[in-house]
Amino acid sequence: TGDRQRRSQIRQEPADGKDLTLHTQWIGRMIRWHHPPRRSMHLQLRALGGALLLAIAATSAQSTDFRVHPYVQNPTTDSMTVIWFSNSDTPGQLSVRGEGPPGDTTLVSTPIRAAALAYSAWEDTTHFAGAAPAPPFRHRVRLTGLEPATSYAYEVNQGASRFTATFTTAPPTYRPIRFIAYADCETEPESTGNMTKWPTAAAPDRTYLLDQTTGYAENLAAIAARRPDFIAIAGDLVESGGEQRDWDEFWRHNTNERGDRSLAGRVPIFASPGNHEYFEGPPLGYRQPGSARAIGHFRSYFEFPDNQAADPEHKGRYYRIDYGPITLIALDVANDSPHQSDRDTNFHLLGENDPGGGRAPAFGPGSAQYAWLETQLADARNTSAFTFVFFHHIPYSVGPHGWPPGSLDLGYDLQSGVPVRALTPLFMHYGVDAVLAGHDEIWERSEIAGTEIGDDGEKKPHTLHFYDIGIGGDGLRAPEPGLVNPHQQFLAHTDAPEVWRDGVLVDGGKHYGHLEVDILPGASGGWLAILKPVYILPLVAGDGTFLGGERRLYDDIVTLRSAPR
C-alpha cells in the first residue's frame, strides 16, 4: 500500500516500428506480443480484414436465430457475463467448460424483450417501408465461481443456431496485461463507400484511401491480431445512438457467427458514452425524449460494474474496472450545467440539472459523478500500479472541439472539450497516469506537468498524459488554423509526415488506428506501462488497388514506471 512513485517517464521512439522485448522472465507472454515481420503482419491483416468485411456482408444477408451473436462483458477474476440477442423469445442454452471450476456447466437463459432497441419511426419509414423488424430479445447469463486468468470454452445454442468461442477471466494483480483503446468508430451503414476527408494544406478537400467501413475493419483486424485482454472505446461508437441501424453495423463489425472471428465474443469491450450516443438522429437529435431513447440503446447492450449511483439511470454511464495491475475508470462527460455555459460540453443537450433535461450526469465539481470519481481515484492510487481514465471529450486539442464553448459565429464551439479541464486538478492530485479520449478525431498527445499530493500530504512532481485516440474508423481531421495547444507533444498531422514513392504512400500520415498499452513487470518489483500509438497503413498499388492494411507505430512510444508497492 501507500502512494505510487512514478519518477521516471521515458519516451522511446524506435525508428523501425518494432516492439522492445523486455523482461525475459515473461518470455512466454512476450512471444505472442512480439511484432511479426512487416510482410507477415500485412498478410495477416489482409486476411483478417477481408474476413471481417465478408462477415459483415454475410451477417447482413443471412437470417439467423441470433440478432446479435454472443459477446462477453464485465470480466472479473472469478466471473464473466455472456450476452446475446435473439429474434424469438425462445430460451437459449449456455454451456461452459474449462480446466478450473465450475467444471462443465449448462445454464438456460431468460429472454427479455429489448424494447429500447426498437427501430425509430423515422428508420421504419425511411429504410424499411413500414416493416422494420421487431425489437429483439436480450439474453444475459452471469458465470461465477471461475478461476483467475483461466480460459474457458463456451457454447450458446439458440433455436437451431450454435455459437462457440472462448474467453479468459481477469488475472490477479501480479500478472501482466495488454489492452487496446480507441474512439470514434461512429458506425453506420452509410459508411460503406464513404471516404472521409483527409485534408492537407495543399489539398483541403482530399479524401482518404479507404472508405470508413473498410478502415474500421482493418483497424479491428489489427487489434484482433494483437490478442488484447480487453478493449476500451472512449465514446462515439455509432453515428447516431438512436438509430438502431447504426448499432446493427457496430455489432456486425465486432461480433461474428464464427467464434474464432468474433472479437467481442472473445474479448470484453468497455465503453464510455460520447455525444453521438446521446444523439437520436432524425427528427429530435439531442432533444428530449429522443436523446433519452438514444442512450437507452447504449445501456441495453453493455454491462459494466455497478457504480452505486443514487439515480439508477446513471448506472453504466460511469464505472470502475480493476484488471490485473491497473485501474481503469470510465466517465460520462457528455454534458454539464448550467446549460450553454462555460461548463457545458454540449450546447444542444439538456442534462440532469437543466430544466426539461434528461438524465445525462453532470461531471464537474459539486456533481455526484465528481464525488464518486474522487473516491475511486483516492482508492486506486493505493491499490493499483497505474490508473487510466477514459471518456469522450478531449480537454486539450487543436481539433475543432479545442475551441472554448460558445457560439459558432463568435469562433467558439458548441461541443467543446475545454470544460472537461475542470477534472485535471483532480487527476493531478491523485496521480492519474493517462487520460484516453476522442471527439476531435485527430491523433494527438499532450502532457500536463504538476504535483501529485499523497495521502500524507507529501508532494511530488507528476506528469499527466492526455491522448486523443479518436481514429477508430470515422474522421481523420486536420488541426484548426490558429488554434494552439501549448501542452501538445505529438500530433500525427505534423509529426508523422507522409512519405510517397512513385505515387504510392509508403509511410507516415494520419490513419485509422488505436493505442496499445502493455503493462509489464519492471525492475525490483515495480511495473512498466508501455503506450504504443498504432496506425494502420493502407497498402495501395500504383493503380489504386487496395492490397491490405499494415500495422505501424508512430514514433511516440511512452513508457511509464511505477515503483514497487
N, C-alpha and C positions, 0 to 999 in steps of 0.2 A: 504494500500500500504506500501512500504518500504521493507527492506531486511527481509528475514525469519531468525529465530533463531532456531537452532537445537542443543542445548547444551547438551541434554541428549539422549544417544543412549543405549538402554538396550537390551542385548541378553538374551532371556529366553529359557531354554532348558528343557521343561517338559519331564519327563521320560515316561509318559503314552501315549504320542502322541495325546492328546486331545486339542481342542481349549480352549483358555481362553475366558470366557464370560465377555464381557466388556460393560459398559455403558447401564444401564437398560432403559434409555430413548429411546434406539433404539432396544428394545426387539423384536418388530415385525420383524425387519430386521434380527436380530440375530437368530431367531427361525429357519429360513431356512438355516442359515450358520453353525449352531451347528453340530458337528460331530455326526452321529448316532453311536450306539454301533458297535464295530468292526464286529460282526457277521452279523448284519443287513446291514452294509456297504458292506461286502463281497457278500451277496446275491444280493444287488442292482447292484454292479459292474459286477457280473457274468451275471445277466440278461441283463444289458446294453451292456456289451462287446459281449455277444452272439448275441444280436440283431444287433449290428454294423457289426459283421462278416457275419451274414446271409444277412444283407442289401447289403454288398459289393458283395457277391456272386450273389444275386438276381439282383442287378443293372447291373452286368456284363452280365447276361444272357438275360435280357429282352430287347425287342425293345420298345421304347417309343418315344413320340414326343419330350421329353426333352433329350438333350445330357448331360447337367448338370442341375440338379434341382435348383430352385431359392434359392438365398442366399442374405443376407443383407450386405451392405457396407456403409462406410463413414457416420457414425451417427453424428448428432448434436442435440442440444436441440429442434430444430424445423424441422428436415428433416431426411430422410433416403433414400438410394438408394437400389433398388432391381434389381439384375442381374440374368439372366438365359441364357442358350444356347439351341437352338433347332436344329433338323435335317433338317427342311424345312424353307423356307422364309415366312411362314405364320405369320402374326402379332399375338401377344398374347394379353391377357387382364389381367390387374392387378386391383383387387378390394380391397379396404381397408375400414375398419370400426373400430371405437373406440369411447370412451366417449368424447374425445375432438375434436377440429377441425382437419381436414376439413369435418368431418361427413362421410357418406357413399360416396365413390368416386370410379369411374371406369375409368381407363386410358388404352389406346391402345399403345402397343409397336411398335417400328420400327425395324424390323430385319435387321442386317447388317452382311454380310459375314465376319467371323473372320479368314481372310486368314493367320494370324500369327499362328493359331493353326493347321495348316496342319501337318499331319504325315510326317516325313522326308523320303527321298528316301530310306535311309537305313532301316527304320522301315517298309516301304511299301514292300520292297523286302523280308526282313527277317521274318516279322511276319504276313504279310497279303497277301503273294503270289501275290503282284501287285494289290491288290484290297482293299486298305485302304479306310475307309470312307472319304468322302469329308469334308473339314473344316465346322464347324457348323455355325449357325447364332447367333449373340450376341443380346440380348435384355437388355435394360437398361432403367429403369424408376426412376426418382428422385421425391420423395414425399416431398412436402414442406408445410409450414403452420401448422405443427404438434405442439402438446403440449409437454413441457419438462417432462421427467420421466413418460411417459404415454405408456401403452401397446396398441398395435393395432393388430387386426386380419387382415391377408391379404390372398388373394386367387389369384392364377395365373392359367388361362386357356390357354392352348397351344394345338391347334388342339383338339383331343379327350381326352387329358390328363388334370388332375386338380391337383393342389398342394395347400395345405392350411397350414399356420403356423402363428405365432405371432412374433412381435418384440417390443422392448421398446426403446424409444428415450433417448438420453443422459440426465442426470439430471443437475439441476443448481449446482452452485459451493458449496452450503452448504449441499449437500446430500452425504451420504457415498456410496462407490462403492467397488466392488470386480473385479479384473482382474487376468487373468492367463497367464503366459508366458512360452514358451519352445522354443527349436530349434532342428534342425537336425532330422526331421522325415524321410526325404530322401525317399519318397515313390517310388516304382517301382513294377511291377508285380512279379519280381524275389524275392521280399521279402518273399513271401509265401513259407514256407519250409526252409527258410534261417535263421539259428540260428547264431547270431553274436558271435564273440569271447568274452569270459568272463574271462579274464586271472587273475590268481593269481601267486605269486612267485613259488608256488609248482606245479601249473598246468597252464603253459603259453598258452596252446592250448585248454583249457576248453571252451566249448560253452554254451550259455545261455539256460535257461529252456524253453523259448518260441521262436517261430520264430518272425521275425520283424513285419509281418502283425498283428499277434495276440497281440504282445506287444504294438504296436501303438493303436490298437483298444481298449485295456484295459485302456490305458492312456486317450484316448478320452472319454471313458465311465466314468472314474473318474472325468474328467473335466466337463462333462455334468451334472453329479450329483450335482456339486457344484454351478451350475447356475451363472456363471460369467456374468458381464456386457459386457465384451469384451475379446478377446484373442489376444495376441501378439506373433508372431513367428519370432524369430531372425535368419532367414535365413536357407538355405538348406531345403526347403520344399520338394523338389523332388531330386531324384538321379541325373538325367540329365535334365537340364532346356530345352533342345532342343528336348527331346523325349516326344512326346505327350502321349504315353502310361503311362509315369510316372505321368503326370498331371491327366490323367484319374483316376489313382489309388488314387491320393490325394483327388480328389473330391468324389470318391466313399466312402472314409472314412469320409469326412466332410459334405457331403450332403446325402439326402435320399429322396425317393419318398414319405415317410410319414413325414409330417412336425414336428410331435412330436418326431421324431427320427433324425431330421436333425439339427446338431449342428450349421452349418453355416447358415442354414435357419432361425435361431432364434437369434444367437449371432454374432455380427460383428467380422471379423478377420482382424487384422492389420498385415502386414508382411514387413520385410526388406529383400533385396536380399542377398543371400550368394554366395560363389564361385560356388556352383552347379547350381545356376540359370543362371550363365554365361557359363555353360558347355553344348555344344550341344550334346555330345555323338559322336559315330562314324559318319563320319570319321574325322571331323575337330577339335573336342574337344573345346579348348579355342580359336582357331584361327578364324580369320575373313574370311568370313562373318558369320560363324557358330555361334560364340558367340553372335553376334547381334540378330540372329534369336532366340537363346535360351532365352535371356532376354525379347524378344518380347512376349513370352508365359506368363511370369510373369506379364508384363504390360497390357496384354489383359484381364486377369482375375480380377485384383483388381482395385478399385477406391479409391484413397486417397486424402486428402486435397491438394489443389494447393500450390506448394512451390514457385511459381512465378519465376521459373528458366528461365534464358535467352535462354537456349537451351531446346526446348520442349521435347527432348529425355530424359532429366533429370527429368521430372515430373513423380511422382510416385516412384522414387527411394529413395528420402529422403523427409521427411514431418513432420509436427507437428500436434498433436491432443490435444485439451483441453477437458477433460472429467471430469465433476464434479470438485473435488478439486485439480486435478492433471494436469500436462502437460506431455505428452509422445512424445518423439522425435525419429523418425526413421532415420538412416543414412545408406548410401551405402559405405562401406569401402572395397569393393572387389578389388580395385586397386588404386595405387598412382604412381607418377612418380618422378624421372626418372625410366625407365624400368630396372628391375633387380638390383635396388639399395637398400640401407638400408631403403628406404622409401616405398618399394614396397611390397604389401601383396600377390601378385600372379605373380610369375616369368613367367608363361605361358601366361598371358593375357596382351594385349596392350590396354591402356586406352585412354582417351580423349587427353592427352598431348603427347602421344607417336606416332612417325611416323608409319603410317599404322594401327593405333589403331582404336578401336570402340568408343563408347560414354560412357563407364563406367566413372563416375565422379571421379576426384581426391578429396581427403578428407583432405589433410594436410594443414598446414599454407600456405597462399597465394592462395588457391583454392577458387572457388565460393561457394562450399559447406561449407567450413570452415567459410567463412564470413557470410553466411546465418545462420549457427549454432550459431555463437556468438551473432547475433542479436536476435535469438529466446531464447537463454539462458538468456540474459540480461532482456528480457521482462518477461519470465516465472518466474524468481525469484521474481518479484514484483506482480504477478497475481495469482500464484498457491501455494498451500500448499506444494507440493512436485514436483520435476522434475525427471523423469526417461528417460534414453536414451537407445535405443536398436539397435543393429547391429550384424553382424555375427562374426567377428574375435575377440576372447577374447584376450585382451592385456597381461594379467598376467595368466600364466598357467604352469602346469607341464606336460601337454599333448604334443603330437608330434609337435604341432604348437607353442609351447612355446619357441622353439629354435629361435635364431636370423635368419633373412633372409639371404639366401646364398646357396651355392652349397651343395647338399646332401653328396657328398663324403668328404666334409670338416666338416661334423657334423652339418650342418645348415639345414634350412627348406625352401622349395620353395614357401610355402603359409603361412608364419609366421604371427602371430598376433602381434608381437612385434612392428612393425611400427605404430600401432594404439595408442601406448603410447604417440604419439605426441599430442593427444587430451586431455590427462589427465590434463595438466595445465589449459586448458580452462574449463574443467569440475569442477576443484577445485575452480577456480576463481569465478565461478558463482554458486557454492554450489549445484551441481547436487547430488542427493541423492543416486542413484544406477544406475549402467550400467548393462544391461542384454545382454548377448552374448552367443555364442556357439562355433562351429568349432572343438573343441577338444573332444567333446562327452564324457565329464568327469565332474561329478558334483563337482564344486569347487567354494569356495567363498574367495575373497581377500579383504583386507582393505588397503586403502592408507590414511595416515594422512597428513594433510596440512593446508592451510589457505584460507578461503573464504574472498574475498575483496568486500565490499559493494559499492554501487553507490557513497557514500560519502567518500570512501577511508578507511572506518573502517575495520579492520582486526579481524577475529575471527577464532578459531580452527574449523576444519571441517574434517569429516571422510567420505570418498567416498568408496562405496561398489561395487565390481565387481563380477558378477555371471557368471559362465559358466553353462548354463542351457541346454546344448546340448544333453539331454537324451530323446528326444521326441519319437524316435522309430527306431533308427538305431544302432549306435555303443555304446559300453559300455567299454571304453578303460581303461587301466591301466596307471599310471604315467610313464614317461620316466626315465629310470635309469640315475642317475647322474644330472638330471635337478632339480634345486631348485627354488621355488617361495618364496622369503622372506616375501611376503605380505599375504601369504595363512593363512586363519583362519579355513577353514573346507574343507576336501576332503573326499568324500564318500568312496573312496577306502580304506583309512586307519582309518577314524574316525567313520565309521559305520561297524564294523566287522560283518561278517556273524555268525549267531547262528544256529547251526544244532542240531536237536534232533531226534535220531533214524533214521538217514539218510534223514531227511526232514528239509528243510530250514524254520525256524520259525521267523527270524527277521534279519534285517541288510543287508548289501551288496549293490552293485551297481545295480540299476534297472532303468527301464524307469519311467519317472515322469515329474514334472513341478514345477514351482514356483507359489504359490498362494499369492496374495497381497490384503489385506483388508485395505481400507482407512476409518477410523472411527473417529468420533469426540472425542477429548481429553478434558482435564480439562481446564476450563477458556477460552473456545473459540478456543483452538488450535486443532491440528489434530494428529492422530497416523497413521503410516503406519506399518502394521504387515506383514512381509515377511516370508512365511512358505514354507520350502523345502519339497515337496511331492514326495514319491516314491510309486510305485505300486508293492506290494509283490505278486509274483505268488504263489498261494496255490496249491501245488502238493502233491498228495498222495504218499505213500511209493512205490506203483507200477508204479509211473511216470505219473498217470492220472492227467491232469490239471483240477482243480476244480474252478478256477476263480481268479480274482485279488482282493487284499485288499489294500485300501488306508492307507498309513502310513506316518509319518513325521520323517525326520531326526532331530536329536537333535541340531538344529542350527537356531532356530527361532530368527529373528532380529526385534526389534521394534524401529522405528524412531519417533521422536517428532518434530512437527512444532509449533512454537509459534503463538498466535493469530495475525492476520493482521489488 
